[in-house]
Amino acid sequence: MDLDGTLLDKEGRIPERNREALREAASRGVVVALASGRMTDCIAPFARELGLDCPIIAYNGGMVRLSERDRRERIFHRPLEAALGREIVEFCRGRYQLNFYLDDRLYAEDSSALRPWAELYSRQTGARYTFLPSLEPLASSDPTKLILITTPAERDRLHDEWVERLAGKATIVKTNPEYLEFLNLRADKGVALLALAKRLGIEPADVMALGDGDNDAPMLRAAGLGVAMANATPLAKAAAREVSRLAHHECAVAEAIERHVLGQ
């Protein structure tokens, strides 16, 4: 399941009903996995809060790691090609906040003009930055993903521009109102979910996925049962087999688990 807009409430917390439903499912042998656009280290605290040792789908499907019991072994990693990353780095330099993710660390250009956008991202996700005078030294590396952060209106404009510019070369997705994310063309939450299920010996038909955003649509489509929140985007709802009558803050996750997993 996704975190923001799905498992978490409006304050970014896990409602008690969601926590209880997930713990009960896990006690019956169900594998619970968390899937988010966040970094591994920004997802793991929610697993600990649940009291469950969860596998993690991070970076919107760019990476999959197993549970802490399995030493968070990385079983899937499909980064963005360096040449594409360099093109985006050059475009953003001095103009837009750009998050550069490499080896589970977050890098950004050290710019006083752009710093408010970095602070916004840190507040929303808990991520910690390593600031560099320039991202150019990293431009020869394959980043797990990139995020351009700007105003919602500018984000929407840039989305259309970059979808056309990188057609057939990268996955470009809108997540939070300010985020435009760039990933490997063959990386998304659906591909990552199938890789995790295969490793665990679970058939896709026996997987339930829960989400709300455009970035969750591939995951909702790949699972045997995709459940979109009532607050989901049109794309997510169209990809799901079921749309909850409840929104994320109304414990739609718990309601779906109680009905489809626990038989209540």
C-alpha contacts under 8 A as a table, 3 or more apart, distances in Angstrom:
res1	aa1	res2	aa2	distance
1	M	6	T	7.28
1	M	7	L	7.00
1	M	33	A	6.48
1	M	34	L	5.21
1	M	35	A	5.47
1	M	209	A	5.57
1	M	210	L	4.71
1	M	211	G	6.04
2	D	5	G	7.56
2	D	6	T	5.62
2	D	7	L	6.33
2	D	34	L	6.15
2	D	35	A	4.84
2	D	36	S	5.41
2	D	210	L	6.34
2	D	211	G	5.14
2	D	212	D	7.56
2	D	216	D	7.25
3	L	6	T	5.32
3	L	7	L	4.80
3	L	8	L	5.64
3	L	34	L	7.12
3	L	35	A	6.91
3	L	36	S	6.05
3	L	211	G	7.95
4	D	7	L	6.49
4	D	8	L	5.52
4	D	9	D	7.70
4	D	12	G	6.93
4	D	36	S	7.88
5	G	8	L	6.15
5	G	9	D	6.97
5	G	10	K	7.53
5	G	211	G	7.49
5	G	212	D	6.07
5	G	213	G	7.78
5	G	231	N	7.56
5	G	232	A	7.91
5	G	248	H	5.60
5	G	249	H	7.80
6	T	9	D	7.57
6	T	210	L	7.02
6	T	211	G	5.50
6	T	212	D	6.05
6	T	229	M	6.66
6	T	247	A	7.88
6	T	248	H	4.76
6	T	249	H	7.81
6	T	252	A	7.62
6	T	253	V	6.88
7	L	14	I	6.36
7	L	15	P	7.94
7	L	18	N	7.15
7	L	248	H	6.40
7	L	251	C	7.62
7	L	253	V	6.19
8	L	11	E	7.53
8	L	12	G	5.09
8	L	13	R	5.03
8	L	14	I	4.79
8	L	15	P	6.85
8	L	248	H	6.76
8	L	249	H	6.91
9	D	12	G	5.23
9	D	13	R	5.41
9	D	14	I	6.27
9	D	15	P	6.55
9	D	248	H	6.12
9	D	249	H	4.32
9	D	250	E	7.84
10	K	13	R	7.42
10	K	249	H	6.10
14	I	18	N	6.67
14	I	19	R	6.63
15	P	18	N	5.38
15	P	19	R	6.42
15	P	249	H	7.72
15	P	251	C	6.95
16	E	19	R	4.97
16	E	20	E	6.13
17	R	20	E	5.19
17	R	21	A	6.20
17	R	251	C	6.71
17	R	254	A	6.13
18	N	21	A	5.25
18	N	22	L	6.21
18	N	251	C	6.05
18	N	253	V	6.16
18	N	254	A	4.58
19	R	22	L	5.30
19	R	23	R	6.16
19	R	50	L	5.87
19	R	254	A	7.86
20	E	23	R	5.17
20	E	24	E	6.12
20	E	254	A	7.99
21	A	24	E	5.18
21	A	25	A	6.19
21	A	254	A	5.44
21	A	257	I	6.50
21	A	258	E	6.57
22	L	25	A	5.06
22	L	26	A	6.13
22	L	32	V	7.26
22	L	50	L	7.85
22	L	254	A	7.36
22	L	257	I	7.48
23	R	26	A	5.06
23	R	27	S	6.13
23	R	50	L	7.35
23	R	51	G	7.68
23	R	52	L	7.26
24	E	27	S	5.05
24	E	28	R	6.58
24	E	262	L	7.93
25	A	28	R	5.27
25	A	29	G	6.79
25	A	30	V	5.46
25	A	31	V	7.99
25	A	257	I	7.63
25	A	261	V	6.90
25	A	262	L	6.73
26	A	29	G	5.15
26	A	30	V	4.70
26	A	31	V	6.09
26	A	32	V	6.64
26	A	52	L	7.81
27	S	30	V	7.19
31	V	54	C	7.48
32	V	52	L	7.88
32	V	54	C	5.80
32	V	55	P	7.30
33	A	54	C	5.13
33	A	55	P	4.99
33	A	56	I	5.78
33	A	57	I	7.35
34	L	43	I	7.40
34	L	47	A	7.60
34	L	54	C	6.76
34	L	55	P	6.66
34	L	56	I	5.14
34	L	57	I	6.10
35	A	56	I	6.03
35	A	57	I	4.42
35	A	58	A	5.96
35	A	60	N	7.05
35	A	61	G	7.55
35	A	189	K	7.19
36	S	39	M	7.94
36	S	43	I	7.25
36	S	57	I	6.36
36	S	58	A	5.34
36	S	59	Y	6.32
36	S	60	N	5.44
36	S	61	G	7.71
37	G	58	A	5.71
37	G	59	Y	4.19
37	G	60	N	4.06
37	G	61	G	7.45
38	R	42	C	5.93
38	R	43	I	6.35
38	R	58	A	5.86
38	R	59	Y	5.38
38	R	60	N	7.29
38	R	125	T	6.98
39	M	42	C	5.24
39	M	43	I	6.45
39	M	58	A	5.67
39	M	59	Y	5.78
39	M	104	D	6.73
39	M	127	A	7.57
40	T	43	I	5.25
40	T	44	A	6.16
40	T	56	I	7.07
40	T	57	I	7.98
40	T	58	A	5.66
40	T	59	Y	7.78
40	T	104	D	7.02
41	D	44	A	5.45
41	D	45	P	7.28
41	D	104	D	7.98
41	D	127	A	7.91
42	C	45	P	6.46
42	C	125	T	6.59
42	C	126	G	6.28
42	C	127	A	6.26
43	I	46	F	5.75
43	I	47	A	7.08
43	I	56	I	7.36
43	I	58	A	7.53
44	A	47	A	5.17
44	A	48	R	6.48
44	A	56	I	7.56
45	P	48	R	5.03
45	P	49	E	6.11
46	F	49	E	4.84
46	F	50	L	6.18
47	A	50	L	5.09
47	A	51	G	6.28
47	A	52	L	5.53
47	A	53	D	6.26
47	A	54	C	5.87
48	R	51	G	4.89
48	R	52	L	6.11
48	R	53	D	7.12
49	E	52	L	7.74
53	D	67	S	5.52
53	D	68	E	6.20
53	D	69	R	7.20
54	C	66	L	7.31
54	C	67	S	5.15
54	C	68	E	7.57
55	P	64	V	7.58
55	P	65	R	5.85
55	P	66	L	4.33
55	P	67	S	4.46
55	P	68	E	7.85
55	P	72	R	7.62
56	I	64	V	5.76
56	I	65	R	5.23
56	I	66	L	6.31
56	I	67	S	7.27
57	I	60	N	7.05
57	I	61	G	5.72
57	I	62	G	7.76
57	I	63	M	6.02
57	I	64	V	4.54
57	I	65	R	6.55
57	I	189	K	7.26
57	I	192	A	6.68
57	I	193	L	7.35
58	A	61	G	5.65
58	A	62	G	6.39
58	A	63	M	5.31
58	A	64	V	6.10
58	A	65	R	7.87
59	Y	62	G	5.05
59	Y	63	M	6.19
59	Y	144	T	7.28
59	Y	145	K	6.80
60	N	63	M	7.79
60	N	187	A	7.86
60	N	188	D	5.73
60	N	189	K	5.45
60	N	215	N	6.83
61	G	64	V	6.95
61	G	187	A	5.66
61	G	188	D	4.32
61	G	189	K	4.11
61	G	190	G	7.24
61	G	191	V	6.96
61	G	192	A	5.01
61	G	193	L	7.68
62	G	76	F	7.66
62	G	77	H	5.71
62	G	78	R	5.34
62	G	79	P	6.24
62	G	144	T	6.06
62	G	145	K	7.03
62	G	183	L	6.93
62	G	184	N	7.39
62	G	187	A	5.36
62	G	188	D	6.40
62	G	189	K	7.73
62	G	192	A	7.22
63	M	74	R	7.32
63	M	75	I	7.79
63	M	76	F	5.32
63	M	77	H	4.43
63	M	78	R	6.58
63	M	144	T	7.52
63	M	192	A	7.12
64	V	74	R	5.86
64	V	75	I	5.81
64	V	76	F	4.98
64	V	77	H	6.65
64	V	192	A	6.47
64	V	196	L	7.05
65	R	72	R	5.13
65	R	73	E	5.33
65	R	74	R	4.37
65	R	75	I	5.89
65	R	76	F	7.21
66	L	70	D	5.95
66	L	71	R	7.22
66	L	72	R	4.67
66	L	73	E	5.29
66	L	74	R	6.56
66	L	75	I	7.22
67	S	70	D	5.18
67	S	71	R	6.46
67	S	72	R	5.11
67	S	73	E	7.54
68	E	71	R	4.61
68	E	72	R	4.97
69	R	72	R	7.30
70	D	73	E	6.01
74	R	77	H	7.28
75	I	196	L	7.78
76	F	192	A	7.21
76	F	195	A	7.08
77	H	144	T	7.56
78	R	144	T	6.86
78	R	184	N	6.32
78	R	186	R	7.41
78	R	187	A	6.13
79	P	142	D	5.84
79	P	143	P	5.57
79	P	144	T	4.08
79	P	145	K	6.35
79	P	183	L	6.80
79	P	184	N	5.57
79	P	187	A	7.87
80	L	84	L	7.02
80	L	85	G	6.68
80	L	142	D	5.55
80	L	143	P	5.51
80	L	144	T	5.81
80	L	145	K	5.96
80	L	170	A	7.48
80	L	182	F	7.59
80	L	183	L	5.37
80	L	184	N	4.35
80	L	185	L	7.79
81	E	84	L	5.52
81	E	85	G	6.31
81	E	141	S	7.97
81	E	142	D	5.18
81	E	143	P	7.27
81	E	184	N	6.96
82	A	85	G	4.87
82	A	86	R	6.00
82	A	139	A	6.37
82	A	140	S	5.55
82	A	141	S	5.32
82	A	142	D	4.45
82	A	143	P	6.95
83	A	86	R	5.15
83	A	87	E	6.41
83	A	139	A	7.80
83	A	140	S	7.45
84	L	87	E	5.13
84	L	88	I	6.44
85	G	88	I	5.22
85	G	89	V	6.08
85	G	139	A	6.53
85	G	142	D	7.18
85	G	143	P	7.00
85	G	146	L	7.56
86	R	89	V	4.98
86	R	90	E	6.11
86	R	136	E	7.80
86	R	139	A	4.97
86	R	140	S	7.22
87	E	90	E	5.32
87	E	91	F	6.28
88	I	91	F	5.01
88	I	92	C	6.18
89	V	92	C	5.29
89	V	93	R	5.99
89	V	98	L	7.37
89	V	135	L	6.93
89	V	136	E	7.44
89	V	139	A	7.28
90	E	93	R	5.36
91	F	95	R	7.84
92	C	95	R	5.23
92	C	96	Y	4.83
92	C	97	Q	6.94
92	C	98	L	6.58
92	C	148	L	7.84
93	R	96	Y	6.64
93	R	109	E	7.71
93	R	134	S	7.97
94	G	97	Q	7.96
94	G	109	E	7.95
94	G	111	S	7.31
94	G	114	L	7.77
95	R	114	L	7.79
96	Y	114	L	6.79
96	Y	148	L	6.66
96	Y	149	I	6.68
96	Y	150	T	6.71
97	Q	108	A	7.44
97	Q	109	E	7.56
97	Q	114	L	5.58
97	Q	115	R	7.75
97	Q	117	W	6.27
97	Q	118	A	6.92
97	Q	148	L	5.77
97	Q	149	I	5.28
97	Q	150	T	6.97
98	L	108	A	6.10
98	L	109	E	7.39
98	L	146	L	6.79
98	L	147	I	5.59
98	L	148	L	4.60
98	L	149	I	6.37
99	N	106	L	6.50
99	N	107	Y	6.01
99	N	108	A	5.38
99	N	146	L	5.43
99	N	147	I	4.95
99	N	148	L	6.47
99	N	149	I	7.94
100	F	106	L	5.75
100	F	107	Y	5.01
100	F	108	A	6.12
100	F	143	P	6.46
100	F	145	K	6.71
100	F	146	L	5.05
100	F	147	I	7.04
101	Y	104	D	6.36
101	Y	105	R	5.65
101	Y	106	L	4.73
101	Y	107	Y	6.29
101	Y	143	P	5.37
101	Y	144	T	5.55
101	Y	145	K	5.71
101	Y	146	L	6.32
102	L	105	R	5.39
102	L	106	L	6.61
102	L	107	Y	7.69
102	L	141	S	7.88
102	L	142	D	7.40
102	L	143	P	4.94
102	L	144	T	5.85
102	L	145	K	7.92
103	D	143	P	7.94
103	D	144	T	7.65
105	R	129	Y	7.70
105	R	130	T	7.65
106	L	127	A	7.70
106	L	128	R	6.87
106	L	129	Y	5.27
106	L	130	T	6.10
107	Y	129	Y	5.66
107	Y	130	T	4.80
107	Y	131	F	5.74
107	Y	132	L	7.06
107	Y	135	L	7.69
108	A	129	Y	6.82
108	A	130	T	6.49
108	A	131	F	5.05
108	A	132	L	6.21
108	A	134	S	7.75
108	A	135	L	6.68
109	E	131	F	5.65
109	E	132	L	5.20
109	E	133	P	5.76
109	E	134	S	5.17
109	E	135	L	5.90
110	D	114	L	7.84
110	D	115	R	7.37
110	D	131	F	5.01
110	D	132	L	5.30
110	D	133	P	5.23
110	D	134	S	7.02
111	S	114	L	5.26
111	S	115	R	5.92
111	S	133	P	7.81
112	S	115	R	5.09
112	S	116	P	7.85
113	A	116	P	7.25
114	L	117	W	5.71
114	L	118	A	6.90
115	R	118	A	5.04
115	R	119	E	6.20
116	P	119	E	4.99
116	P	120	L	6.14
117	W	120	L	4.99
117	W	121	Y	6.35
117	W	149	I	6.55
117	W	150	T	7.14
118	A	121	Y	5.13
118	A	122	S	6.22
118	A	129	Y	7.99
119	E	122	S	5.02
119	E	123	R	6.17
120	L	123	R	5.23
120	L	124	Q	6.28
121	Y	124	Q	5.13
121	Y	125	T	6.08
121	Y	126	G	7.67
121	Y	127	A	7.29
122	S	125	T	5.34
122	S	126	G	4.84
122	S	127	A	4.92
122	S	128	R	6.46
123	R	126	G	5.69
123	R	127	A	7.83
132	L	135	L	6.49
134	S	137	P	7.11
135	L	138	L	5.53
135	L	139	A	6.57
136	E	139	A	5.06
137	P	140	S	7.14
138	L	141	S	5.53
139	A	142	D	7.81
143	P	146	L	6.93
144	T	183	L	7.13
145	K	181	E	7.16
145	K	182	F	5.71
145	K	183	L	4.97
145	K	184	N	7.50
146	L	181	E	5.75
146	L	182	F	5.15
146	L	183	L	6.87
147	I	179	Y	6.22
147	I	180	L	5.51
147	I	181	E	4.42
147	I	182	F	6.29
148	L	179	Y	5.85
148	L	180	L	5.10
148	L	181	E	6.40
149	I	155	R	7.35
149	I	178	E	5.34
149	I	179	Y	4.86
149	I	180	L	6.45
150	T	154	E	6.38
150	T	155	R	5.90
150	T	178	E	5.20
150	T	179	Y	6.86
151	T	154	E	5.27
151	T	155	R	5.93
151	T	177	P	7.59
151	T	178	E	5.36
152	P	155	R	4.93
152	P	156	D	6.21
152	P	177	P	5.10
152	P	178	E	4.88
152	P	179	Y	7.85
153	A	156	D	5.24
153	A	157	R	6.41
154	E	157	R	5.02
154	E	158	L	6.07
155	R	158	L	5.14
155	R	159	H	6.00
155	R	174	K	7.99
155	R	177	P	7.67
155	R	178	E	6.16
155	R	179	Y	6.76
155	R	180	L	6.24
156	D	159	H	5.04
156	D	160	D	6.64
156	D	174	K	7.93
157	R	160	D	5.57
157	R	161	E	6.51
158	L	161	E	4.93
158	L	162	W	6.01
159	H	162	W	5.33
159	H	163	V	5.97
159	H	172	I	7.36
159	H	173	V	7.67
159	H	174	K	7.37
159	H	180	L	6.71
160	D	163	V	5.26
160	D	164	E	6.43
161	E	164	E	5.51
161	E	165	R	6.16
162	W	165	R	4.64
162	W	166	L	5.76
162	W	167	A	7.86
162	W	172	I	7.59
163	V	166	L	5.50
163	V	167	A	5.57
163	V	172	I	6.42
164	E	167	A	5.22
166	L	169	K	5.18
166	L	170	A	5.99
167	A	170	A	6.83
168	G	185	L	7.15
169	K	184	N	7.65
169	K	185	L	5.82
170	A	182	F	6.62
170	A	183	L	5.81
170	A	184	N	5.11
170	A	185	L	4.02
170	A	186	R	7.81
171	T	182	F	5.81
171	T	183	L	4.99
171	T	184	N	5.78
171	T	185	L	4.57
171	T	186	R	7.37
171	T	187	A	7.20
171	T	188	D	7.78
172	I	180	L	7.07
172	I	181	E	5.60
172	I	182	F	4.79
172	I	183	L	6.45
173	V	180	L	6.00
173	V	181	E	5.29
173	V	182	F	6.81
173	V	214	D	7.13
173	V	215	N	6.37
174	K	177	P	7.38
174	K	179	Y	6.03
174	K	180	L	4.94
174	K	181	E	6.32
174	K	214	D	6.94
174	K	215	N	7.30
175	T	178	E	7.63
175	T	179	Y	5.59
175	T	180	L	6.61
175	T	181	E	7.30
175	T	213	G	6.76
175	T	214	D	6.95
175	T	215	N	6.61
176	N	179	Y	5.18
183	L	187	A	6.34
183	L	188	D	7.77
184	N	187	A	5.14
186	R	191	V	7.43
187	A	191	V	6.19
187	A	192	A	7.07
188	D	191	V	5.52
188	D	192	A	6.28
188	D	215	N	7.36
188	D	218	P	6.73
188	D	219	M	7.77
189	K	192	A	5.05
189	K	193	L	5.90
189	K	215	N	7.07
189	K	216	D	6.41
189	K	218	P	5.99
189	K	219	M	5.05
190	G	193	L	5.06
190	G	194	L	6.34
190	G	216	D	7.74
190	G	217	A	7.73
190	G	218	P	4.42
190	G	219	M	3.71
190	G	220	L	7.24
190	G	221	R	7.18
190	G	222	A	5.43
190	G	223	A	7.83
191	V	194	L	5.32
191	V	195	A	6.33
191	V	218	P	7.58
191	V	219	M	7.51
191	V	222	A	7.82
192	A	195	A	5.03
192	A	196	L	6.24
193	L	196	L	5.14
193	L	197	A	6.12
193	L	219	M	6.56
193	L	222	A	7.62
193	L	223	A	8.00
194	L	197	A	5.04
194	L	198	K	6.05
194	L	204	P	6.76
194	L	222	A	7.22
195	A	198	K	5.22
195	A	199	R	6.30
196	L	199	R	5.15
196	L	200	L	6.25
197	A	200	L	5.11
197	A	201	G	6.01
197	A	202	I	4.91
197	A	203	E	6.54
197	A	204	P	6.68
197	A	207	V	7.96
198	K	201	G	5.04
198	K	202	I	5.99
198	K	203	E	7.13
199	R	202	I	7.75
202	I	206	D	6.66
202	I	207	V	7.56
203	E	206	D	5.39
203	E	207	V	7.05
204	P	207	V	5.25
204	P	222	A	7.05
204	P	223	A	5.45
204	P	224	G	5.55
205	A	223	A	6.31
205	A	224	G	3.86
205	A	225	L	7.26
206	D	223	A	7.64
206	D	224	G	5.88
206	D	225	L	7.89
207	V	223	A	5.26
207	V	224	G	5.37
207	V	225	L	6.44
208	M	223	A	5.69
208	M	224	G	6.10
208	M	225	L	4.68
208	M	226	G	5.73
208	M	227	V	7.36
209	A	219	M	6.46
209	A	220	L	5.46
209	A	223	A	5.86
209	A	225	L	6.36
209	A	226	G	4.80
209	A	227	V	6.11
210	L	216	D	7.96
210	L	220	L	6.65
210	L	226	G	5.99
210	L	227	V	4.85
210	L	228	A	5.81
210	L	229	M	7.37
210	L	253	V	7.05
211	G	216	D	5.43
211	G	217	A	7.63
211	G	220	L	7.02
211	G	227	V	6.71
211	G	228	A	5.25
211	G	229	M	6.29
211	G	232	A	7.28
211	G	236	A	7.37
212	D	216	D	6.30
212	D	217	A	7.94
212	D	228	A	5.52
212	D	229	M	5.42
212	D	230	A	7.95
212	D	231	N	6.54
212	D	232	A	3.92
212	D	233	T	6.16
212	D	236	A	5.94
212	D	237	K	7.69
213	G	216	D	5.13
213	G	217	A	6.79
213	G	232	A	5.81
213	G	233	T	5.55
213	G	235	L	7.59
213	G	236	A	5.74
214	D	217	A	5.35
214	D	233	T	6.38
214	D	235	L	5.70
214	D	236	A	5.46
215	N	218	P	6.95
215	N	236	A	7.94
216	D	219	M	5.31
216	D	220	L	6.18
216	D	236	A	6.36
217	A	220	L	5.07
217	A	221	R	6.09
217	A	235	L	6.46
217	A	236	A	4.57
217	A	237	K	7.79
217	A	239	A	5.40
217	A	240	A	7.32
218	P	221	R	5.08
218	P	222	A	6.07
218	P	239	A	7.27
219	M	222	A	5.08
219	M	223	A	6.27
219	M	226	G	7.48
220	L	223	A	5.63
220	L	225	L	7.19
220	L	226	G	4.13
220	L	227	V	6.63
220	L	228	A	7.48
220	L	236	A	7.28
220	L	239	A	5.87
220	L	240	A	5.21
220	L	241	R	7.83
221	R	224	G	7.87
221	R	226	G	6.23
221	R	239	A	5.12
221	R	240	A	5.98
221	R	241	R	7.88
222	A	226	G	7.71
223	A	226	G	5.65
225	L	240	A	7.39
225	L	241	R	6.09
225	L	242	E	7.57
226	G	239	A	7.49
226	G	240	A	4.55
226	G	241	R	5.29
226	G	242	E	6.37
227	V	240	A	5.43
227	V	241	R	6.27
227	V	242	E	4.88
227	V	243	V	5.60
227	V	244	S	6.66
227	V	256	A	7.65
228	A	231	N	7.99
228	A	232	A	5.96
228	A	236	A	6.31
228	A	237	K	5.52
228	A	240	A	5.81
228	A	242	E	6.35
228	A	243	V	4.73
228	A	244	S	6.08
229	M	232	A	5.07
229	M	237	K	7.83
229	M	243	V	5.96
229	M	244	S	5.17
229	M	245	R	7.47
229	M	246	L	6.47
229	M	247	A	5.35
229	M	248	H	6.11
229	M	252	A	6.41
229	M	253	V	7.99
230	A	243	V	6.22
230	A	244	S	5.28
230	A	245	R	5.55
230	A	246	L	5.27
230	A	247	A	4.59
230	A	248	H	7.41
231	N	246	L	7.93
231	N	247	A	5.25
231	N	248	H	6.96
232	A	236	A	5.96
232	A	237	K	6.17
233	T	236	A	5.25
233	T	237	K	6.27
234	P	237	K	5.12
234	P	238	A	6.10
235	L	238	A	5.17
235	L	239	A	6.34
236	A	239	A	5.15
236	A	240	A	6.34
237	K	240	A	5.27
237	K	242	E	7.70
237	K	243	V	6.23
238	A	241	R	7.94
240	A	243	V	6.73
244	S	247	A	7.25
244	S	252	A	6.42
244	S	256	A	7.61
245	R	252	A	7.65
246	L	250	E	5.72
246	L	251	C	6.99
246	L	252	A	4.99
247	A	250	E	5.21
247	A	251	C	6.89
247	A	252	A	5.69
248	H	251	C	5.48
248	H	252	A	5.34
248	H	253	V	7.00
249	H	252	A	7.37
251	C	254	A	5.33
251	C	255	E	6.37
252	A	255	E	5.06
252	A	256	A	6.20
253	V	256	A	5.34
253	V	257	I	6.28
254	A	257	I	5.12
254	A	258	E	5.93
255	E	258	E	5.16
255	E	259	R	6.18
256	A	259	R	5.22
256	A	260	H	5.88
256	A	261	V	7.67
257	I	260	H	5.33
257	I	261	V	4.97
257	I	262	L	6.28
258	E	261	V	5.82
258	E	262	L	4.77
258	E	263	G	6.03
258	E	264	Q	5.32
259	R	262	L	6.04
259	R	263	G	5.06
259	R	264	Q	5.20
260	H	263	G	5.82
260	H	264	Q	7.95
